[in-house]
């Protein structure tokens, strides 16, 4: 699939910044985060729906990433390279400094939001994916870029995400217009 013309990445960044500020004021910090906490799945689903902004193809994409990543509120999973994957969509901590600059907040605050705020995490996943889509111009390459800068890892990751999407949304997801066509 090829990229559809969309709003400039700066527009997405401004939306992420505004969302960060709003999220910080409206979302209480959970006292205990663990996989499968009551209401967590519903909250993550709500946040994915919000992050998709009514675009069915983007919501399905975020679900594919979510199922592959399998994170949870409070998740901080160590990687071999010393980075950590944070929250439900497992945003790599290497993104923290850049996101912190974009939303004009401290790195610690952004890291905390990525771990404990499902909506901030989903918005960051949206931004990372759409940034990859803008740069590559290719849907599946952007899915792979979400995971890794290495080509062979991108291909393997995109294949796994496609499998999750096929299971969740049925084989027609990849028919003409299936993943990207409906809004």
N, CA and C atoms as a LAMMPS dump frame, in Angstrom:
ITEM: TIMESTEP
0
ITEM: NUMBER OF ATOMS
549
ITEM: BOX BOUNDS ff ff ff
-5.0000000000000000e+02 5.0000000000000000e+02
-5.0000000000000000e+02 5.0000000000000000e+02
-5.0000000000000000e+02 5.0000000000000000e+02
ITEM: ATOMS id mol type element x y z
1 1 1 N 0.839 -1.179 0
2 1 2 C 0 0 0
3 1 3 C 0.88 1.237 0
4 2 1 N 0.391 2.286 -0.56
5 2 2 C 1.152 3.527 -0.562
6 2 3 C 0.483 4.529 0.356
7 3 1 N 1.243 5.523 0.7
8 3 2 C 0.745 6.534 1.645
9 3 3 C -0.308 7.409 0.996
10 4 1 N -1.276 7.754 1.743
11 4 2 C -2.291 8.703 1.331
12 4 3 C -1.848 10.07 1.824
13 5 1 N -2.071 11.103 1.07
14 5 2 C -1.7 12.45 1.503
15 5 3 C -2.437 12.773 2.788
16 6 1 N -1.721 13.287 3.745
17 6 2 C -2.347 13.614 5.024
18 6 3 C -1.778 14.913 5.529
19 7 1 N -2.216 15.289 6.703
20 7 2 C -1.725 16.516 7.316
21 7 3 C -0.237 16.404 7.576
22 8 1 N 0.495 17.498 7.547
23 8 2 C 1.923 17.452 7.814
24 8 3 C 2.21 16.892 9.202
25 9 1 N 3.383 16.29 9.342
26 9 2 C 3.787 15.7 10.618
27 9 3 C 3.724 16.753 11.722
28 10 1 N 4.046 18.012 11.437
29 10 2 C 4.004 19.058 12.463
30 10 3 C 2.602 19.198 13.047
31 11 1 N 1.576 19 12.217
32 11 2 C 0.206 19.06 12.708
33 11 3 C -0.034 17.932 13.695
34 12 1 N 0.467 16.743 13.369
35 12 2 C 0.34 15.602 14.275
36 12 3 C 1.094 15.87 15.574
37 13 1 N 2.242 16.519 15.476
38 13 2 C 3.035 16.819 16.665
39 13 3 C 2.315 17.814 17.563
40 14 1 N 1.712 18.821 16.955
41 14 2 C 0.958 19.79 17.752
42 14 3 C -0.208 19.094 18.448
43 15 1 N -0.857 18.181 17.742
44 15 2 C -1.968 17.439 18.35
45 15 3 C -1.466 16.583 19.505
46 16 1 N -0.314 15.954 19.327
47 16 2 C 0.274 15.154 20.405
48 16 3 C 0.608 16.035 21.599
49 17 1 N 1.16 17.207 21.347
50 17 2 C 1.502 18.129 22.438
51 17 3 C 0.242 18.57 23.179
52 18 1 N -0.779 18.929 22.438
53 18 2 C -2.027 19.36 23.075
54 18 3 C -2.639 18.209 23.864
55 19 1 N -2.574 17.027 23.293
56 19 2 C -3.112 15.87 23.988
57 19 3 C -2.339 15.598 25.27
58 20 1 N -1.026 15.762 25.231
59 20 2 C -0.191 15.525 26.416
60 20 3 C -0.595 16.447 27.557
61 21 1 N -0.778 17.692 27.237
62 21 2 C -1.131 18.669 28.266
63 21 3 C -2.518 18.366 28.828
64 22 1 N -3.478 18.086 27.936
65 22 2 C -4.824 17.751 28.371
66 22 3 C -4.818 16.459 29.181
67 23 1 N -4.093 15.486 28.709
68 23 2 C -4.025 14.197 29.387
69 23 3 C -3.473 14.337 30.795
70 24 1 N -2.465 15.153 30.95
71 24 2 C -1.842 15.331 32.264
72 24 3 C -2.814 15.948 33.268
73 25 1 N -3.692 16.769 32.773
74 25 2 C -4.612 17.43 33.687
75 25 3 C -5.851 16.587 33.988
76 26 1 N -6.201 15.652 33.097
77 26 2 C -7.434 14.9 33.263
78 26 3 C -7.249 13.464 33.736
79 27 1 N -6.057 12.894 33.588
80 27 2 C -5.86 11.482 33.879
81 27 3 C -5.151 11.294 35.204
82 28 1 N -5.819 10.662 36.167
83 28 2 C -5.141 10.387 37.43
84 28 3 C -4.11 9.28 37.25
85 29 1 N -3.045 9.323 38.035
86 29 2 C -2.001 8.318 37.988
87 29 3 C -2.487 7.064 38.701
88 30 1 N -2.426 5.898 38.038
89 30 2 C -2.837 4.688 38.724
90 30 3 C -1.895 4.381 39.892
91 31 1 N -2.454 3.862 40.961
92 31 2 C -1.614 3.55 42.102
93 31 3 C -0.874 2.24 41.91
94 32 1 N -1.453 1.308 41.177
95 32 2 C -0.8 0.034 40.939
96 32 3 C -1.112 -0.392 39.516
97 33 1 N -0.072 -0.59 38.718
98 33 2 C -0.281 -1.024 37.347
99 33 3 C 0.262 -2.432 37.199
100 34 1 N -0.572 -3.293 36.671
101 34 2 C -0.156 -4.657 36.411
102 34 3 C -0.948 -5.157 35.223
103 35 1 N -0.391 -6.143 34.498
104 35 2 C -1.108 -6.652 33.342
105 35 3 C -2.505 -7.134 33.722
106 36 1 N -3.482 -6.75 32.913
107 36 2 C -4.833 -7.229 33.102
108 36 3 C -5.621 -6.577 34.216
109 37 1 N -5.187 -5.445 34.729
110 37 2 C -5.937 -4.765 35.78
111 37 3 C -7.355 -4.483 35.284
112 38 1 N -8.304 -4.509 36.209
113 38 2 C -9.707 -4.297 35.856
114 38 3 C -9.887 -3.007 35.06
115 39 1 N -10.589 -3.097 33.95
116 39 2 C -10.88 -1.923 33.134
117 39 3 C -9.766 -1.514 32.198
118 40 1 N -8.593 -2.133 32.316
119 40 2 C -7.455 -1.73 31.489
120 40 3 C -7.711 -1.947 29.999
121 41 1 N -8.254 -3.105 29.639
122 41 2 C -8.505 -3.394 28.221
123 41 3 C -9.479 -2.39 27.617
124 42 1 N -10.517 -2.06 28.354
125 42 2 C -11.499 -1.095 27.859
126 42 3 C -10.872 0.281 27.693
127 43 1 N -10.014 0.667 28.615
128 43 2 C -9.348 1.97 28.527
129 43 3 C -8.407 2.021 27.329
130 44 1 N -7.654 0.97 27.11
131 44 2 C -6.747 0.925 25.96
132 44 3 C -7.555 0.987 24.669
133 45 1 N -8.654 0.236 24.597
134 45 2 C -9.511 0.256 23.405
135 45 3 C -10.064 1.653 23.156
136 46 1 N -10.508 2.318 24.218
137 46 2 C -11.04 3.683 24.095
138 46 3 C -9.953 4.613 23.554
139 47 1 N -8.758 4.479 24.058
140 47 2 C -7.657 5.359 23.644
141 47 3 C -7.227 5.103 22.205
142 48 1 N -7.243 3.852 21.778
143 48 2 C -6.932 3.535 20.379
144 48 3 C -7.983 4.164 19.475
145 49 1 N -9.238 4.061 19.866
146 49 2 C -10.328 4.665 19.079
147 49 3 C -10.134 6.18 18.971
148 50 1 N -9.775 6.82 20.075
149 50 2 C -9.544 8.267 20.069
150 50 3 C -8.361 8.616 19.169
151 51 1 N -7.275 7.864 19.304
152 51 2 C -6.062 8.146 18.521
153 51 3 C -6.305 7.97 17.02
154 52 1 N -7.203 7.084 16.639
155 52 2 C -7.486 6.845 15.217
156 52 3 C -8.275 7.977 14.575
157 53 1 N -8.902 8.828 15.393
158 53 2 C -9.646 9.989 14.9
159 53 3 C -10.681 9.64 13.815
160 54 1 N -11.366 8.516 13.982
161 54 2 C -12.419 8.138 13.046
162 54 3 C -11.937 7.441 11.792
163 55 1 N -10.655 7.177 11.653
164 55 2 C -10.106 6.482 10.48
165 55 3 C -10.025 4.993 10.803
166 56 1 N -10.931 4.207 10.215
167 56 2 C -10.974 2.772 10.508
168 56 3 C -9.644 2.097 10.191
169 57 1 N -9 2.473 9.087
170 57 2 C -7.727 1.847 8.722
171 57 3 C -6.656 2.111 9.789
172 58 1 N -6.681 3.298 10.373
173 58 2 C -5.69 3.629 11.392
174 58 3 C -6.007 2.909 12.702
175 59 1 N -7.279 2.808 13.036
176 59 2 C -7.664 2.071 14.237
177 59 3 C -7.24 0.607 14.118
178 60 1 N -7.468 0.013 12.954
179 60 2 C -7.063 -1.379 12.729
180 60 3 C -5.544 -1.523 12.796
181 61 1 N -4.839 -0.553 12.266
182 61 2 C -3.373 -0.575 12.329
183 61 3 C -2.902 -0.516 13.775
184 62 1 N -3.455 0.412 14.545
185 62 2 C -3.064 0.532 15.952
186 62 3 C -3.386 -0.745 16.723
187 63 1 N -4.503 -1.392 16.385
188 63 2 C -4.821 -2.667 17.027
189 63 3 C -3.793 -3.732 16.653
190 64 1 N -3.376 -3.751 15.388
191 64 2 C -2.347 -4.71 14.985
192 64 3 C -1.062 -4.503 15.773
193 65 1 N -0.663 -3.24 15.933
194 65 2 C 0.527 -2.919 16.725
195 65 3 C 0.313 -3.294 18.187
196 66 1 N -0.851 -2.987 18.702
197 66 2 C -1.168 -3.265 20.109
198 66 3 C -1.088 -4.754 20.424
199 67 1 N -1.699 -5.567 19.57
200 67 2 C -1.7 -7.015 19.816
201 67 3 C -0.274 -7.556 19.709
202 68 1 N 0.478 -7.098 18.728
203 68 2 C 1.86 -7.553 18.59
204 68 3 C 2.697 -7.142 19.8
205 69 1 N 2.529 -5.935 20.249
206 69 2 C 3.357 -5.428 21.355
207 69 3 C 2.937 -5.999 22.706
208 70 1 N 1.636 -6.183 22.912
209 70 2 C 1.104 -6.843 24.11
210 70 3 C 1.574 -6.223 25.429
211 71 1 N 1.701 -4.909 25.452
212 71 2 C 2.084 -4.236 26.688
213 71 3 C 0.889 -4.026 27.591
214 72 1 N 1.112 -3.351 28.696
215 72 2 C 0.062 -3.063 29.667
216 72 3 C 0.375 -1.742 30.339
217 73 1 N -0.575 -1.188 31.038
218 73 2 C -0.346 0.051 31.772
219 73 3 C 0.725 -0.211 32.829
220 74 1 N 1.736 0.615 32.827
221 74 2 C 2.843 0.47 33.761
222 74 3 C 3.999 -0.349 33.218
223 75 1 N 3.841 -0.933 32.049
224 75 2 C 4.896 -1.789 31.489
225 75 3 C 6.186 -1.004 31.264
226 76 1 N 7.281 -1.635 31.606
227 76 2 C 8.621 -1.132 31.33
228 76 3 C 9.478 -2.379 31.095
229 77 1 N 9.558 -2.777 29.83
230 77 2 C 10.221 -4.022 29.456
231 77 3 C 11.615 -3.704 28.929
232 78 1 N 12.63 -4.282 29.562
233 78 2 C 14.022 -4.024 29.183
234 78 3 C 14.354 -4.707 27.859
235 79 1 N 15.14 -4.014 27.046
236 79 2 C 15.652 -4.546 25.783
237 79 3 C 17.152 -4.791 25.912
238 80 1 N 17.683 -5.616 25.041
239 80 2 C 19.106 -5.964 25.075
240 80 3 C 19.999 -4.735 24.889
241 81 1 N 19.512 -3.716 24.185
242 81 2 C 20.332 -2.529 23.916
243 81 3 C 20.299 -1.503 25.055
244 82 1 N 19.628 -1.837 26.157
245 82 2 C 19.549 -0.93 27.304
246 82 3 C 18.327 -0.028 27.298
247 83 1 N 17.588 -0.006 26.2
248 83 2 C 16.351 0.782 26.154
249 83 3 C 15.237 -0.031 26.814
250 84 1 N 14.077 0.611 26.967
251 84 2 C 12.911 -0.043 27.546
252 84 3 C 11.698 0.214 26.663
253 85 1 N 10.793 -0.747 26.613
254 85 2 C 9.528 -0.574 25.919
255 85 3 C 8.483 -0.241 26.969
256 86 1 N 7.715 0.82 26.7
257 86 2 C 6.849 1.414 27.715
258 86 3 C 5.367 1.34 27.36
259 87 1 N 4.554 0.929 28.312
260 87 2 C 3.107 0.999 28.197
261 87 3 C 2.491 0.003 27.242
262 88 1 N 1.198 0.171 26.96
263 88 2 C 0.424 -0.795 26.178
264 88 3 C 0.934 -1.045 24.764
265 89 1 N 1.387 -0.016 24.068
266 89 2 C 1.893 -0.194 22.712
267 89 3 C 3.416 -0.22 22.684
268 90 1 N 4.025 -0.397 23.858
269 90 2 C 5.456 -0.632 24.008
270 90 3 C 6.309 0.381 23.229
271 91 1 N 6.115 1.659 23.529
272 91 2 C 6.888 2.725 22.905
273 91 3 C 8.32 2.636 23.434
274 92 1 N 9.28 2.545 22.531
275 92 2 C 10.676 2.428 22.949
276 92 3 C 11.128 3.72 23.615
277 93 1 N 11.867 3.572 24.703
278 93 2 C 12.331 4.739 25.469
279 93 3 C 13.247 5.651 24.655
280 94 1 N 13.777 5.165 23.547
281 94 2 C 14.601 6.034 22.692
282 94 3 C 13.788 7.206 22.141
283 95 1 N 12.463 7.086 22.116
284 95 2 C 11.597 8.166 21.643
285 95 3 C 11.365 9.238 22.708
286 96 1 N 11.634 8.927 23.963
287 96 2 C 11.3 9.84 25.053
288 96 3 C 11.901 11.234 24.875
289 97 1 N 13.212 11.383 24.605
290 97 2 C 13.759 12.737 24.475
291 97 3 C 13.085 13.554 23.365
292 98 1 N 12.832 12.918 22.233
293 98 2 C 12.212 13.639 21.118
294 98 3 C 10.782 14.053 21.458
295 99 1 N 10.02 13.141 22.014
296 99 2 C 8.64 13.467 22.391
297 99 3 C 8.628 14.554 23.458
298 100 1 N 9.549 14.467 24.418
299 100 2 C 9.626 15.481 25.483
300 100 3 C 9.865 16.871 24.892
301 101 1 N 10.747 16.953 23.907
302 101 2 C 10.989 18.254 23.255
303 101 3 C 9.744 18.735 22.515
304 102 1 N 9.063 17.817 21.848
305 102 2 C 7.891 18.18 21.047
306 102 3 C 6.738 18.677 21.907
307 103 1 N 6.566 18.076 23.083
308 103 2 C 5.45 18.478 23.94
309 103 3 C 5.884 19.439 25.042
310 104 1 N 7.154 19.795 25.021
311 104 2 C 7.719 20.741 25.978
312 104 3 C 7.461 20.324 27.423
313 105 1 N 7.797 19.085 27.699
314 105 2 C 7.695 18.526 29.045
315 105 3 C 8.985 17.782 29.357
316 106 1 N 9.205 17.474 30.614
317 106 2 C 10.43 16.772 30.997
318 106 3 C 10.404 15.341 30.474
319 107 1 N 11.599 14.79 30.287
320 107 2 C 11.695 13.407 29.844
321 107 3 C 11.054 12.463 30.861
322 108 1 N 11.241 12.749 32.139
323 108 2 C 10.647 11.895 33.167
324 108 3 C 9.124 11.917 33.088
325 109 1 N 8.548 13.095 32.858
326 109 2 C 7.096 13.194 32.752
327 109 3 C 6.591 12.421 31.526
328 110 1 N 7.279 12.569 30.394
329 110 2 C 6.87 11.868 29.175
330 110 3 C 7.001 10.36 29.37
331 111 1 N 8.088 9.927 29.966
332 111 2 C 8.279 8.498 30.23
333 111 3 C 7.145 7.967 31.108
334 112 1 N 6.788 8.725 32.117
335 112 2 C 5.709 8.345 33.015
336 112 3 C 4.387 8.24 32.255
337 113 1 N 4.094 9.232 31.424
338 113 2 C 2.862 9.202 30.627
339 113 3 C 2.847 7.996 29.696
340 114 1 N 3.983 7.711 29.047
341 114 2 C 4.034 6.573 28.135
342 114 3 C 3.759 5.263 28.87
343 115 1 N 4.207 5.17 30.11
344 115 2 C 3.988 3.965 30.895
345 115 3 C 2.571 3.842 31.431
346 116 1 N 2.036 4.925 31.96
347 116 2 C 0.816 4.841 32.757
348 116 3 C -0.427 5.459 32.132
349 117 1 N -0.295 6.192 31.05
350 117 2 C -1.448 6.852 30.43
351 117 3 C -1.711 6.191 29.078
352 118 1 N -2.748 5.369 29.03
353 118 2 C -3.056 4.613 27.814
354 118 3 C -3.279 5.532 26.613
355 119 1 N -3.923 6.667 26.831
356 119 2 C -4.204 7.566 25.707
357 119 3 C -2.945 8.268 25.213
358 120 1 N -2.077 8.675 26.108
359 120 2 C -0.821 9.284 25.663
360 120 3 C 0.005 8.247 24.912
361 121 1 N 0.011 7.028 25.396
362 121 2 C 0.745 5.947 24.749
363 121 3 C 0.2 5.69 23.34
364 122 1 N -1.118 5.631 23.201
365 122 2 C -1.734 5.399 21.89
366 122 3 C -1.474 6.568 20.946
367 123 1 N -1.51 7.792 21.473
368 123 2 C -1.205 8.968 20.641
369 123 3 C 0.249 8.934 20.16
370 124 1 N 1.156 8.531 21.033
371 124 2 C 2.564 8.426 20.633
372 124 3 C 2.731 7.349 19.568
373 125 1 N 2.043 6.212 19.728
374 125 2 C 2.102 5.143 18.725
375 125 3 C 1.582 5.651 17.385
376 126 1 N 0.485 6.388 17.435
377 126 2 C -0.081 6.979 16.214
378 126 3 C 0.943 7.876 15.534
379 127 1 N 1.564 8.746 16.313
380 127 2 C 2.53 9.687 15.769
381 127 3 C 3.742 8.957 15.175
382 128 1 N 4.258 7.961 15.869
383 128 2 C 5.41 7.204 15.369
384 128 3 C 5.055 6.505 14.059
385 129 1 N 3.901 5.844 14.018
386 129 2 C 3.488 5.155 12.802
387 129 3 C 3.274 6.132 11.649
388 130 1 N 2.518 7.21 11.895
389 130 2 C 2.252 8.166 10.813
390 130 3 C 3.519 8.875 10.344
391 131 1 N 4.47 9.103 11.246
392 131 2 C 5.755 9.678 10.847
393 131 3 C 6.482 8.715 9.916
394 132 1 N 6.453 7.432 10.265
395 132 2 C 7.063 6.418 9.398
396 132 3 C 6.377 6.337 8.054
397 133 1 N 5.061 6.477 8.047
398 133 2 C 4.302 6.444 6.8
399 133 3 C 4.649 7.637 5.922
400 134 1 N 4.793 8.788 6.538
401 134 2 C 5.156 9.986 5.778
402 134 3 C 6.552 9.848 5.165
403 135 1 N 7.485 9.325 5.921
404 135 2 C 8.866 9.189 5.447
405 135 3 C 8.991 8.114 4.378
406 136 1 N 8.358 6.953 4.603
407 136 2 C 8.542 5.828 3.679
408 136 3 C 7.566 5.854 2.51
409 137 1 N 6.373 6.411 2.739
410 137 2 C 5.355 6.385 1.692
411 137 3 C 4.765 5.001 1.483
412 138 1 N 5.054 4.073 2.372
413 138 2 C 4.612 2.692 2.222
414 138 3 C 4.035 2.195 3.552
415 139 1 N 2.806 1.722 3.501
416 139 2 C 2.107 1.295 4.713
417 139 3 C 2.889 0.237 5.492
418 140 1 N 3.249 -0.865 4.841
419 140 2 C 3.906 -1.966 5.552
420 140 3 C 5.316 -1.615 5.995
421 141 1 N 5.993 -0.808 5.232
422 141 2 C 7.31 -0.342 5.666
423 141 3 C 7.154 0.498 6.94
424 142 1 N 6.127 1.343 6.984
425 142 2 C 5.874 2.161 8.174
426 142 3 C 5.545 1.288 9.385
427 143 1 N 4.805 0.212 9.18
428 143 2 C 4.539 -0.726 10.275
429 143 3 C 5.865 -1.283 10.782
430 144 1 N 6.749 -1.654 9.868
431 144 2 C 8.058 -2.175 10.262
432 144 3 C 8.927 -1.146 10.95
433 145 1 N 8.883 0.084 10.466
434 145 2 C 9.664 1.175 11.059
435 145 3 C 9.217 1.443 12.492
436 146 1 N 7.952 1.208 12.781
437 146 2 C 7.447 1.37 14.153
438 146 3 C 8.297 0.535 15.115
439 147 1 N 8.767 -0.589 14.646
440 147 2 C 9.509 -1.541 15.474
441 147 3 C 11.026 -1.375 15.426
442 148 1 N 11.568 -1.133 14.236
443 148 2 C 13.022 -1.201 14.096
444 148 3 C 13.514 -0.412 12.884
445 149 1 N 14.745 0.093 12.943
446 149 2 C 15.341 0.729 11.766
447 149 3 C 15.982 -0.287 10.818
448 150 1 N 16.033 -1.554 11.217
449 150 2 C 16.695 -2.603 10.443
450 150 3 C 15.705 -3.279 9.497
451 151 1 N 16.048 -3.34 8.203
452 151 2 C 15.125 -3.815 7.167
453 151 3 C 14.593 -5.227 7.439
454 152 1 N 15.444 -6.182 7.77
455 152 2 C 14.954 -7.552 7.96
456 152 3 C 14.036 -7.644 9.177
457 153 1 N 14.321 -6.846 10.219
458 153 2 C 13.435 -6.835 11.388
459 153 3 C 12.103 -6.177 11.045
460 154 1 N 12.139 -5.146 10.211
461 154 2 C 10.91 -4.486 9.778
462 154 3 C 9.997 -5.464 9.047
463 155 1 N 10.576 -6.234 8.125
464 155 2 C 9.771 -7.192 7.343
465 155 3 C 9.145 -8.256 8.25
466 156 1 N 9.948 -8.796 9.161
467 156 2 C 9.437 -9.834 10.07
468 156 3 C 8.336 -9.271 10.964
469 157 1 N 8.536 -8.066 11.458
470 157 2 C 7.557 -7.423 12.338
471 157 3 C 6.254 -7.156 11.578
472 158 1 N 6.365 -6.6 10.378
473 158 2 C 5.169 -6.299 9.577
474 158 3 C 4.381 -7.577 9.29
475 159 1 N 5.077 -8.673 9.052
476 159 2 C 4.413 -9.954 8.816
477 159 3 C 3.629 -10.393 10.05
478 160 1 N 4.212 -10.227 11.222
479 160 2 C 3.519 -10.602 12.462
480 160 3 C 2.306 -9.694 12.716
481 161 1 N 2.469 -8.399 12.483
482 161 2 C 1.341 -7.471 12.669
483 161 3 C 0.218 -7.818 11.694
484 162 1 N 0.556 -8.122 10.449
485 162 2 C -0.456 -8.503 9.448
486 162 3 C -1.221 -9.737 9.914
487 163 1 N -0.516 -10.7 10.498
488 163 2 C -1.171 -11.91 11.001
489 163 3 C -2.176 -11.554 12.101
490 164 1 N -1.765 -10.693 13.026
491 164 2 C -2.676 -10.281 14.105
492 164 3 C -3.899 -9.556 13.547
493 165 1 N -3.689 -8.711 12.555
494 165 2 C -4.805 -7.971 11.953
495 165 3 C -5.751 -8.937 11.243
496 166 1 N -5.19 -9.918 10.543
497 166 2 C -6.008 -10.908 9.84
498 166 3 C -6.856 -11.699 10.837
499 167 1 N -6.26 -12.082 11.967
500 167 2 C -6.994 -12.834 12.985
501 167 3 C -8.101 -11.97 13.595
502 168 1 N -7.778 -10.74 13.924
503 168 2 C -8.741 -9.865 14.605
504 168 3 C -9.862 -9.376 13.682
505 169 1 N -9.515 -9.023 12.437
506 169 2 C -10.484 -8.377 11.54
507 169 3 C -10.912 -9.231 10.356
508 170 1 N -10.376 -10.436 10.234
509 170 2 C -10.745 -11.34 9.145
510 170 3 C -9.874 -11.15 7.927
511 171 1 N -9.881 -12.148 7.041
512 171 2 C -8.991 -12.115 5.868
513 171 3 C -9.283 -10.97 4.901
514 172 1 N -10.485 -10.433 4.916
515 172 2 C -10.841 -9.338 4.001
516 172 3 C -10.156 -8.019 4.379
517 173 1 N -9.493 -8.001 5.519
518 173 2 C -8.791 -6.779 5.944
519 173 3 C -7.829 -6.294 4.868
520 174 1 N -7.272 -7.216 4.099
521 174 2 C -6.27 -6.845 3.104
522 174 3 C -6.812 -6.833 1.68
523 175 1 N -8.132 -6.996 1.55
524 175 2 C -8.75 -6.834 0.237
525 175 3 C -8.651 -5.363 -0.141
526 176 1 N -8.797 -5.044 -1.383
527 176 2 C -8.711 -3.65 -1.835
528 176 3 C -9.567 -2.773 -0.942
529 177 1 N -8.934 -1.833 -0.274
530 177 2 C -9.638 -0.894 0.592
531 177 3 C -9.904 -1.425 1.989
532 178 1 N -9.544 -2.678 2.291
533 178 2 C -9.857 -3.269 3.58
534 178 3 C -9.193 -2.576 4.759
535 179 1 N -7.876 -2.467 4.732
536 179 2 C -7.17 -1.863 5.861
537 179 3 C -7.18 -0.347 5.781
538 180 1 N -7.094 0.187 4.574
539 180 2 C -6.955 1.619 4.453
540 180 3 C -8.182 2.292 3.835
541 181 1 N -9.047 1.532 3.197
542 181 2 C -10.106 2.161 2.429
543 181 3 C -11.25 2.727 3.231
544 182 1 N -11.671 2.036 4.264
545 182 2 C -12.818 2.553 5.017
546 182 3 C -12.352 3.544 6.073
547 183 1 N -13.178 4.503 6.329
548 183 2 C -12.83 5.528 7.321
549 183 3 C -13.842 5.541 8.414
